[in-house]
Structures are given as structure tokens and as C-alpha cells.
Amino acid sequence: MANLGLATLFEQRSVFDKALEHATQAGEFFEHFKRTQPLAKTLALIASIYEQQGRYNLALVHYFNALDQESQLKHDGRSSQLYLNIARVYLQLYNYPKAEQYLQQARQMAKRSGNEALNADTLLLEGKLQLAEGHIAKAISTLQSGLLAASRIGQLNLQLQGEVILSQAFEQNSDYYNALLSQRRYEQLFERQQKTQLKSNVEVFKQQQRMMERSLMLEELERQQFESEKSLYQQQQVSIFLISLLLVVSIVLWRRHSVANMLQNRFKQLRTEFYTHPRSGLRNLRMLNARLPDSLQQSSANFEQWHLGDIINEPLSDRLRFALVEIPFLKHIYLERGYQQGLEMERQLGAYFQNEVCKPARLYHFSDAMFLYIEPNSRLNSEPAQLADSIQQLIDGFIADRHIDNKVRIGMAEYPFLPRAYTAINDQELIDILLMATNAARLNNKKEEGSQWVHLSAIDAAPAASFASDNIRKACLQGINNGLVKVQASTSLEFCWNNDHDSDNKVN
């Protein structure tokens, strides 16, 4: 619709190349989406442009196409106008029989529709055709009828057009007096039109002038505001610098007397913050991405250092089963029951897990509502559904009397992920695979009620080279597509994997 409006505006300004460009774009859109009514208007506009350019054959083609569209809509008013336009083009091509044929159809439809402006236009074109065929007397009579109809409805453009043709008819009939009278009436009408247009242009110019004055005023105010803000910013910077300098000097003097206490407090804070979750009390995985200062590396080695092989701390001949569990009710408990009850619920859940999960199994608090469960997998043929059922029973035991939603989303995998290459995938990459599986379970849970789980495992013949990539998520998805990674789930729904790996390079 914007292209159609621009094309109409350019056509009114006689910028035909731009008008054709926008009208063509609008027509392609309307044709593609089968918008019949605006397509007919667009085709008629293109035909009108071609007609004004003198390209009558192209104008006829587009007028006929527009007529086909209007015939489908059964709009007699617009169809009669198109018949009239086609007759006018045939008249320009000196094809008088065709012009008479389409003019007759336009006249009949105009009478049925009762459109007086169209009736007047039809009479004027009929008079012009009669004049071209040499029927001067008939032409004069028809033109006078058309002018009378145009003046009755106040159509100034039709009156101007009719007076010009009528003057020519009188001149060909050697009636120069009436030809001169018609020419004078044309001049009077043209002068009135020019005055109206001039008045409109003056009003538009005044509006533009007022808008320009307001724009200049706003620009001046913006400039003054910018200068004031710049001056204020400079003063603030000077003040901040002086205050910062004073604070730095004070901190340096104070720090010289409190280095030992600060290091001790920092060590305790790291021990609590990085190795245990602040609410559940479980071990967490924050040290997986932490980078400690050199002065703390040796002390931290006494606790847990998350490097290659630290999460997977079993001998490589053993197999481990990993489950990343998302517990949705932890996301909503604070909103539903308040901060204090949510905090107490999460603390009770952490104590419950510490009592129920026994070695050699391990449980880590991965994020606010996600937990990483690791256990030895000595039974090579055990089904993932068994582990999922065990975790579900663990959750059910906690919320037995608490009236909380017990559904969970579980992503599962095994170590080594590649049976033929034990060290091909490290701990961080394995956690990324678990995150993919858990997200797939979450998406399935939106489509199907109840707990959901997804298990990813590479086939025995999967080569390590298939996962030799900086982006393990992308490699894993490619493995799924190539049949190298087997997907087992609690549902038969189709999976919709999150293709976030496409933007990883931008994030990094």
C-alpha cells in the first residue's frame, strides 16, 4: 500500500519513472498474495502512466488486465471507467470502431451505475470521437451536453477539457464566434482553477514555513541543551576525578594495614561462594569457568580444581552416567510462596539430596533450578529410563506432602561419550551436551505434560574426528543428523533443537 501511495504521488507530479517503479513493486506484491481489488487499482495506475507517456499499446495491455480483475469483483463503476479509458486509448490510436465499441459499453454501465461524473466524461469522449470521424454537428451537440453535465456537478477538469474540444469543433464548423466564446470560457475556468491552486499552494507554503520555524527553534534549543550538558559533564568529570583521587589515596593508606585480613576474608568467601551453593548448601560448578589469582592457586588445589578430568575423576576403564536435572518448581516457589519460604524450601531440598545421594554417586548444584548428577555405570546395557525413574522417585520423595508440581526435565549422557575415544570430549563439552539434552526435554515438556527426559549417546562406531570441533553443540547436532548420535527420549514427539551454535562466533 505504501508503494501504491508513492506511485500515485509520483504520477500526480509527472515523475513517471519513479511512479512506474513503485507501482510495479506494489503490483507484484498484490498479484503474489492474490489481492484482487488493490491489484486492479495498481494495474489501472500503470496503464494511466503509460497512456500519459504515449505508450498506448502497453497502456491497453494493463487496462485490459485491470478490467479482468474488476470484472471478477463485479464493480460496475470502476469497470465503466476502465472501458472509457480503453476507448480513449483506441481513439489515440485512430482505431475508431474499437473506440466506439468500448465507449458504448462505458456509456451503458455509467447509466446503470448513475455516476454523473462518468456520464459527463463519456459524453465528452463521445463528442471527441464524433469530431474525429467528421460528424461535427453531432460532436457539438454531444460536447454541449457533456459540458452541461460537468458544470452541474462542478467538475472543473471536465469543463476545461470539454471547452477545448468544443472550441475545436466550432472552429472546424467555421463558427469562429462560438469558438472564441468557448475559448474565453476555457480561459475563465483555467484562471479560476489557477487561483484555487495558488491559494492552496500559499496555504501549503505557510504550513511549511511554520514547520521550518519550529524545526529551527527546536534545533537551537537542542544545541543549547547539548552545550549545557557538555559543560555540566566536564564539571562532573573534574569532581569525580578529584574525589576518586582522594579515595584512592585513602584506600592505599588503609590497605597497607589490612592486607592480611583482606586475603583471609577473600579466601573464605571464595571457599563458600565457589564450592557451595549459597542457598542449597550443595557443591556447585562455578569453579568450572573461574580463573583464580596465582596467589590462590595453591590453596585452591586442596579443594577442587575444575580442569580436564576433575569432574570425571574415575579411572578411564570405568563408565560414568551423567544426568542434568531441571526442577521447574524451584523457579516458581519464590513467586508463589515468598522469599522466606522459597529459601527454606531450597535449603531443605539441599539437605534432602545430601542425605539421599550416597557415594560413589555425586550431586552438584549447577544453577538455580538445575542439578548435575553423576554415578558409576557398571551395567553397560542399562536403559536411561531407569536413571530417569530413579531421579523422579527422588523428587517425589521430597515433595510427597508439600503439594508441589513434581515434574522434572532430565538430559542424560554417558562418559566416555565416544566409546572408541575416551578423551575426545572433556568435562565442559560433556556438560554442554547435557544442556542440549535438557533443553530438548524442556521444549518437549511444553508440548506434552509430565516429566520428560532425553538421552544422547554416540554409537559404538562413531569416529572421534566427527567431534573435533571448537563448537561441541554444532558437532553434536551434525552427529544427530548423520546418525552418529542416538537420541532416546520419554516421548515420541519430534525434536526441535536450538540452533544457537550458528551465532556462537558472534558471541565469542
NUNUTI-871372 format. One record per residue (C-alpha): residue in one letter; x, y, z. Coordinates in nm, 2 decimals. Each point is the difference from the previous one (the first is absolute). Layout:
REM residues N
  code    east   north      up
     A       X       Y       Z
...
This chain:
REM residues 508
  code    east   north      up
     M    0.00    0.00    0.00
     A    0.29    0.23    0.07
     N    0.14   -0.07   -0.35
     L   -0.34    0.07   -0.15
     G   -0.03    0.33    0.18
     L    0.35    0.10   -0.11
     A   -0.08   -0.09   -0.36
     T   -0.32    0.20    0.01
     L    0.19    0.30    0.14
     F    0.28   -0.02   -0.26
     E   -0.26   -0.04   -0.28
     Q   -0.17    0.32    0.12
     R    0.34    0.18   -0.01
     S    0.06   -0.15   -0.35
     V    0.31   -0.19    0.12
     F   -0.09   -0.30   -0.21
     D    0.32   -0.21    0.04
     K   -0.03    0.00    0.38
     A   -0.38   -0.05   -0.02
     L    0.05   -0.31   -0.22
     E    0.27   -0.14    0.23
     H   -0.22    0.02    0.32
     A   -0.32   -0.11   -0.18
     T    0.18   -0.30   -0.14
     Q    0.12   -0.11    0.34
     A   -0.36    0.05    0.14
     G   -0.15   -0.20   -0.29
     E    0.24   -0.29    0.06
     F   -0.09   -0.02    0.36
     F   -0.37    0.02   -0.06
     E    0.02   -0.27   -0.27
     H    0.21   -0.23    0.22
     F   -0.25    0.02    0.29
     K   -0.31    0.00   -0.23
     R   -0.12    0.35    0.12
     T   -0.24    0.06   -0.29
     Q   -0.14    0.34    0.08
     P    0.33    0.18    0.07
     L    0.15   -0.18   -0.30
     A   -0.27    0.14   -0.23
     K    0.08    0.35    0.13
     T    0.37   -0.05   -0.05
     L   -0.04   -0.13   -0.36
     A   -0.23    0.29   -0.08
     L    0.26    0.24    0.14
     I    0.28   -0.16   -0.21
     A   -0.22    0.02   -0.31
     S   -0.07    0.37    0.07
     I    0.37    0.07    0.02
     Y    0.07   -0.18   -0.33
     E   -0.28    0.20   -0.16
     Q    0.14    0.33    0.12
     Q    0.34   -0.11   -0.14
     G   -0.15   -0.08   -0.34
     R    0.07   -0.37    0.03
     Y   -0.35   -0.10   -0.10
     N    0.05   -0.37   -0.07
     L    0.13   -0.05    0.35
     A   -0.28    0.21    0.14
     L   -0.25   -0.22   -0.17
     V    0.15   -0.32    0.14
     H   -0.02    0.13    0.35
     Y   -0.34    0.14   -0.04
     F   -0.13   -0.34   -0.12
     N    0.17   -0.17    0.29
     A   -0.16    0.24    0.25
     L   -0.33   -0.05   -0.17
     D    0.03   -0.38    0.05
     Q    0.06    0.06    0.37
     E   -0.30    0.24    0.04
     S   -0.22   -0.24   -0.19
     Q    0.07   -0.26    0.26
     L   -0.09    0.25    0.27
     K   -0.32    0.11   -0.19
     H    0.07    0.37    0.06
     D   -0.20    0.16   -0.28
     G    0.12    0.35    0.09
     R    0.37   -0.07   -0.03
     S   -0.06   -0.23   -0.30
     S   -0.18    0.27   -0.19
     Q    0.29    0.24    0.07
     L    0.24   -0.26   -0.14
     Y   -0.22   -0.04   -0.31
     L    0.02    0.37   -0.04
     N    0.38    0.01    0.03
     I    0.03   -0.28   -0.25
     A   -0.22    0.19   -0.24
     R    0.21    0.31    0.04
     V    0.32   -0.20   -0.07
     Y   -0.15   -0.15   -0.32
     L   -0.10    0.36   -0.10
     Q    0.37    0.10    0.04
     L    0.09   -0.30   -0.22
     Y   -0.26    0.12   -0.26
     N   -0.19   -0.33    0.03
     Y   -0.34    0.16    0.00
     P   -0.21   -0.32   -0.02
     K    0.16   -0.14    0.31
     A   -0.03    0.33    0.17
     E   -0.37    0.01   -0.08
     Q   -0.04   -0.36    0.12
     Y    0.15    0.06    0.35
     L   -0.15    0.35    0.03
     Q   -0.35   -0.16   -0.05
     Q    0.07   -0.25    0.28
     A    0.13    0.28    0.23
     R   -0.31    0.21   -0.08
     Q   -0.24   -0.29    0.09
     M    0.18   -0.08    0.32
     A    0.02    0.36    0.10
     K   -0.38    0.04   -0.04
     R   -0.06   -0.31    0.21
     S    0.23    0.12    0.28
     G   -0.14    0.35    0.00
     N    0.34    0.16    0.01
     E   -0.05    0.35   -0.14
     A    0.37    0.08   -0.02
     L    0.06   -0.31   -0.20
     N   -0.30    0.09   -0.22
     A    0.14    0.34   -0.07
     D    0.35   -0.14   -0.08
     T   -0.17   -0.26   -0.23
     L   -0.19    0.28   -0.19
     L    0.32    0.21   -0.04
     L    0.20   -0.30   -0.14
     E   -0.30   -0.09   -0.23
     G    0.00    0.36   -0.13
     K    0.38   -0.02   -0.06
     L   -0.05   -0.33   -0.19
     Q   -0.28    0.15   -0.21
     L    0.22    0.30   -0.08
     A    0.29   -0.23   -0.11
     E   -0.24   -0.19   -0.22
     G   -0.12    0.32   -0.16
     H   -0.35    0.02    0.15
     I    0.05    0.36    0.12
     A   -0.37    0.08    0.07
     K   -0.05   -0.31    0.21
     A    0.33    0.07    0.17
     I   -0.10    0.35    0.09
     S   -0.34   -0.12    0.15
     T    0.17   -0.28    0.19
     L    0.27    0.22    0.14
     Q   -0.25    0.26    0.11
     S   -0.20   -0.27    0.18
     G    0.32   -0.12    0.17
     L    0.10    0.35    0.10
     L   -0.34    0.06    0.15
     A    0.03   -0.32    0.20
     A    0.35    0.09    0.12
     S   -0.10    0.35    0.11
     R   -0.30   -0.14    0.18
     I    0.22   -0.22    0.22
     G    0.28    0.26    0.02
     Q    0.27   -0.21   -0.18
     L    0.24    0.28   -0.09
     N    0.25   -0.23   -0.18
     L   -0.27   -0.15   -0.22
     Q   -0.12    0.35   -0.08
     L    0.34    0.11   -0.11
     Q    0.05   -0.31   -0.21
     G   -0.35    0.04   -0.16
     E    0.05    0.37   -0.08
     V    0.32   -0.07   -0.19
     I   -0.16   -0.27   -0.21
     L   -0.31    0.21   -0.05
     S    0.21    0.30   -0.12
     Q    0.17   -0.23   -0.25
     A   -0.34   -0.13   -0.12
     F   -0.14    0.35   -0.05
     E    0.32    0.10   -0.18
     Q   -0.03   -0.30   -0.24
     N   -0.36    0.10   -0.06
     S    0.12    0.35   -0.09
     D   -0.20    0.14    0.29
     Y    0.28    0.22    0.13
     Y   -0.21    0.21    0.23
     N   -0.12   -0.29    0.20
     A    0.36   -0.15   -0.01
     L    0.12    0.33    0.15
     L   -0.27   -0.01    0.26
     S    0.10   -0.36    0.09
     Q    0.36    0.10    0.02
     R   -0.08    0.29    0.23
     R   -0.20   -0.22    0.23
     Y    0.30   -0.24    0.01
     E    0.23    0.29    0.10
     Q   -0.24    0.11    0.27
     L   -0.02   -0.35    0.14
     F    0.37   -0.04   -0.03
     E    0.05    0.33    0.19
     R   -0.23   -0.12    0.27
     Q    0.18   -0.33    0.03
     Q    0.33    0.19    0.02
     K   -0.13    0.22    0.28
     T   -0.12   -0.30    0.20
     Q    0.33   -0.18   -0.05
     L    0.19    0.32    0.09
     K   -0.20    0.04    0.32
     S    0.07   -0.37    0.08
     N    0.37    0.05   -0.07
     V    0.02    0.31    0.22
     E   -0.16   -0.19    0.29
     V    0.24   -0.29   -0.05
     F    0.29    0.24   -0.01
     K   -0.12    0.16    0.32
     Q   -0.02   -0.33    0.17
     Q    0.35   -0.09   -0.12
     Q    0.13    0.33    0.13
     R   -0.15   -0.06    0.34
     M    0.14   -0.35    0.01
     M    0.35    0.14   -0.10
     E   -0.02    0.26    0.27
     R   -0.09   -0.26    0.26
     S    0.28   -0.22   -0.13
     L    0.26    0.28    0.02
     M   -0.13    0.08    0.35
     L    0.04   -0.36    0.11
     E    0.35   -0.02   -0.15
     E    0.10    0.31    0.20
     L   -0.14   -0.14    0.32
     E    0.17   -0.33   -0.06
     R    0.33    0.18   -0.06
     Q   -0.03    0.20    0.32
     Q   -0.09   -0.32    0.19
     F    0.30   -0.18   -0.15
     E    0.23    0.28    0.10
     S   -0.14    0.01    0.36
     E    0.03   -0.38    0.03
     K    0.35    0.01   -0.13
     S    0.10    0.27    0.25
     L   -0.17   -0.19    0.28
     Y    0.17   -0.32   -0.10
     Q    0.34    0.16    0.00
     Q   -0.06    0.13    0.35
     Q   -0.11   -0.34    0.12
     Q    0.31   -0.16   -0.15
     V    0.22    0.24    0.19
     S   -0.19   -0.06    0.32
     I    0.01   -0.38   -0.05
     F    0.37    0.01   -0.07
     L    0.08    0.19    0.31
     I   -0.23   -0.22    0.22
     S    0.14   -0.31   -0.16
     L    0.36    0.11    0.06
     L   -0.09    0.07    0.37
     L   -0.16   -0.34    0.03
     V    0.29   -0.18   -0.16
     V    0.25    0.17    0.24
     S   -0.22   -0.09    0.30
     I   -0.04   -0.36   -0.12
     V    0.37   -0.05   -0.06
     L    0.08    0.14    0.35
     W   -0.27   -0.22    0.16
     R    0.09   -0.31   -0.21
     R    0.36   -0.01    0.13
     H   -0.14   -0.08    0.35
     S   -0.26   -0.26   -0.11
     V    0.16   -0.21   -0.27
     A    0.01   -0.31    0.22
     N   -0.36    0.02    0.11
     M   -0.12    0.08   -0.35
     L    0.18   -0.31   -0.15
     Q   -0.14   -0.22    0.28
     N   -0.36    0.12   -0.06
     R    0.04   -0.03   -0.37
     F    0.11   -0.36    0.04
     K   -0.30   -0.08    0.22
     Q   -0.23    0.17   -0.24
     L    0.14   -0.20   -0.30
     R   -0.03   -0.32    0.20
     T   -0.36    0.06    0.08
     E   -0.10    0.17   -0.33
     F    0.17   -0.22   -0.25
     Y   -0.02   -0.34    0.16
     T   -0.35    0.00    0.16
     H   -0.33    0.14   -0.12
     P   -0.11    0.29    0.23
     R   -0.36   -0.13    0.04
     S    0.00   -0.38   -0.04
     G    0.34   -0.06    0.16
     L    0.09   -0.25   -0.27
     R    0.33    0.01   -0.20
     N   -0.03    0.20   -0.31
     L    0.19    0.03   -0.33
     R    0.09    0.37    0.01
     M    0.37   -0.09    0.00
     L   -0.05   -0.15   -0.34
     N    0.06    0.34   -0.16
     A    0.17    0.18    0.29
     R    0.35    0.15   -0.05
     L    0.17    0.05    0.34
     P    0.30    0.22    0.07
     D    0.33   -0.17    0.02
     S    0.02    0.06    0.37
     L   -0.30   -0.22    0.05
     Q    0.07   -0.28   -0.24
     Q    0.20   -0.21    0.25
     S   -0.26    0.04    0.28
     S   -0.29   -0.09   -0.24
     A    0.18   -0.32   -0.10
     N   -0.09   -0.14    0.34
     F   -0.37    0.02   -0.08
     E   -0.12   -0.05   -0.36
     Q    0.17    0.13   -0.32
     W   -0.23   -0.02   -0.30
     H    0.23   -0.10   -0.28
     L    0.00   -0.29   -0.25
     G   -0.07   -0.32    0.19
     D   -0.10    0.16    0.33
     I   -0.38   -0.05   -0.04
     I    0.07   -0.34   -0.17
     N    0.22   -0.12    0.29
     E   -0.06   -0.37   -0.06
     P    0.25   -0.23   -0.18
     L   -0.04    0.01   -0.37
     S   -0.08   -0.37    0.00
     D   -0.33    0.08    0.19
     R   -0.31    0.16   -0.15
     L   -0.19    0.28    0.16
     R   -0.36    0.10   -0.05
     F   -0.08    0.37    0.00
     A   -0.35    0.16    0.05
     L   -0.07    0.37   -0.01
     V   -0.33    0.05    0.19
     E   -0.21    0.31   -0.03
     I   -0.26    0.03    0.28
     P   -0.26    0.26   -0.12
     F   -0.17    0.06    0.34
     L    0.33    0.16    0.13
     K   -0.06    0.28   -0.25
     H   -0.35    0.07    0.13
     I    0.02   -0.07    0.37
     Y    0.12    0.34    0.08
     L   -0.27    0.17   -0.20
     E   -0.28   -0.22    0.14
     R    0.10   -0.02    0.37
     G    0.23    0.29    0.06
     Y    0.37    0.04    0.06
     Q    0.03   -0.15    0.34
     Q   -0.20   -0.32   -0.08
     G    0.18   -0.03   -0.33
     L    0.34    0.03    0.17
     E   -0.10   -0.26    0.27
     M   -0.13   -0.23   -0.27
     E    0.32    0.01   -0.20
     R    0.21   -0.06    0.32
     Q   -0.22   -0.30    0.09
     L    0.05   -0.13   -0.36
     G    0.38    0.03    0.03
     A    0.00   -0.19    0.34
     Y   -0.23   -0.26   -0.15
     F    0.23   -0.06   -0.29
     Q    0.31   -0.02    0.22
     N   -0.17   -0.28    0.21
     E   -0.15   -0.19   -0.29
     V    0.29    0.01   -0.25
     C    0.27   -0.23    0.13
     K    0.35   -0.06   -0.14
     P    0.13   -0.09   -0.25
     A   -0.29    0.20   -0.15
     R    0.06    0.38    0.00
     L   -0.24    0.30   -0.03
     Y    0.09    0.36   -0.09
     H   -0.22    0.31    0.00
     F    0.06    0.12   -0.36
     S   -0.23    0.31    0.01
     D   -0.31    0.12    0.19
     A   -0.23   -0.28   -0.12
     M    0.24   -0.24   -0.16
     F    0.21   -0.28    0.16
     L    0.27   -0.23   -0.14
     Y   -0.02   -0.36    0.11
     I    0.29   -0.24   -0.06
     E    0.02   -0.37    0.08
     P    0.21   -0.30   -0.12
     N   -0.15   -0.20   -0.28
     S    0.12   -0.35    0.03
     R   -0.30   -0.14   -0.18
     L    0.07    0.08   -0.37
     N   -0.34   -0.10   -0.12
     S   -0.21    0.19    0.26
     E   -0.28    0.21   -0.14
     P    0.00    0.38    0.05
     A   -0.36   -0.03    0.12
     Q    0.12   -0.18    0.31
     L    0.21    0.30    0.10
     A   -0.28    0.24   -0.09
     D   -0.24   -0.20    0.22
     S    0.25    0.00    0.29
     I    0.03    0.38   -0.02
     Q   -0.38    0.03   -0.02
     Q   -0.04   -0.21    0.31
     L    0.26    0.21    0.18
     I   -0.20    0.32   -0.08
     D   -0.33   -0.17    0.09
     G    0.14   -0.09    0.34
     F    0.08    0.36    0.07
     I   -0.33    0.16   -0.11
     A   -0.22   -0.29    0.13
     D   -0.20    0.22    0.25
     R    0.08    0.34   -0.14
     H   -0.25    0.03   -0.28
     I    0.25    0.11   -0.26
     D    0.02   -0.08   -0.37
     N    0.23   -0.30   -0.02
     K    0.10    0.01   -0.37
     V    0.36    0.02   -0.10
     R    0.20    0.03   -0.32
     I    0.30   -0.22   -0.03
     G    0.29   -0.01   -0.25
     M    0.22   -0.30    0.01
     A    0.33   -0.12   -0.15
     E    0.28   -0.24    0.09
     Y    0.37    0.03    0.03
     P    0.19   -0.08   -0.21
     F   -0.24    0.16   -0.25
     L    0.19   -0.16   -0.28
     P    0.07   -0.37    0.08
     R    0.30   -0.01   -0.24
     A    0.16    0.32    0.12
     Y   -0.01    0.05    0.38
     T    0.17    0.34    0.02
     A   -0.16    0.15   -0.32
     I   -0.26    0.20    0.20
     N    0.09    0.17    0.33
     D   -0.21    0.09    0.30
     Q   -0.11    0.34   -0.13
     E   -0.11   -0.14   -0.34
     L   -0.19   -0.28    0.17
     I   -0.19    0.26    0.21
     D   -0.08    0.18   -0.32
     I   -0.15   -0.32   -0.15
     L   -0.20   -0.04    0.32
     L   -0.13    0.35   -0.03
     M   -0.12   -0.08   -0.35
     A   -0.18   -0.31    0.11
     T   -0.16    0.18    0.30
     N   -0.12    0.28   -0.23
     A   -0.15   -0.25   -0.24
     A   -0.19   -0.16    0.30
     R   -0.12    0.35    0.10
     L   -0.13    0.07   -0.35
     N   -0.18   -0.33   -0.01
     N   -0.15    0.07    0.35
     K   -0.17    0.30   -0.16
     K   -0.18   -0.23   -0.24
     E   -0.06   -0.29    0.23
     E   -0.09   -0.01    0.37
     G    0.21   -0.19    0.26
     S    0.36   -0.04    0.05
     Q    0.22   -0.03   -0.30
     W    0.35   -0.14   -0.06
     V    0.24   -0.01   -0.30
     H    0.30   -0.23   -0.03
     L    0.28    0.06   -0.24
     S    0.27   -0.26   -0.08
     A    0.24   -0.05   -0.28
     I   -0.01   -0.33   -0.19
     D    0.29   -0.24    0.05
     A    0.14    0.07   -0.34
     A   -0.01    0.38    0.03
     P    0.35    0.14   -0.09
     A    0.16    0.26    0.22
     A    0.07    0.22   -0.30
     S   -0.37    0.07   -0.03
     F    0.02    0.19    0.33
     A    0.33    0.17   -0.06
     S   -0.15    0.35    0.00
     D    0.02    0.31    0.21
     N   -0.38    0.00    0.02
     I   -0.11   -0.33    0.16
     R   -0.37    0.10   -0.03
     K    0.03    0.04   -0.38
     A    0.20   -0.33   -0.02
     C   -0.26   -0.18    0.20
     L   -0.29    0.12   -0.21
     Q    0.19   -0.10   -0.31
     G    0.05   -0.34    0.16
     I   -0.37   -0.04    0.06
     N   -0.08    0.09   -0.36
     N    0.27   -0.24   -0.13
     G   -0.12   -0.29    0.23
     L    0.31    0.00    0.21
     V   -0.18    0.11    0.32
     K   -0.30   -0.20    0.12
     V   -0.29    0.19    0.16
     Q   -0.23   -0.17    0.26
     A   -0.28    0.18    0.17
     S   -0.31   -0.05    0.21
     T   -0.22    0.13   -0.28
     S   -0.05   -0.07   -0.37
     L   -0.03    0.36   -0.08
     E    0.22    0.15   -0.27
     F    0.30    0.19    0.13
     C    0.07    0.36   -0.06
     W    0.36    0.06    0.08
     N    0.11    0.35    0.09
     N    0.24    0.12   -0.28
     D    0.18    0.24    0.22
     H    0.34   -0.12   -0.13
     D   -0.05    0.21   -0.32
     S    0.06    0.32    0.20
     D    0.27   -0.14    0.23
     N    0.28    0.17   -0.19
     K   -0.17    0.33    0.04
     V   -0.05   -0.05    0.38
     N    0.36   -0.10    0.04
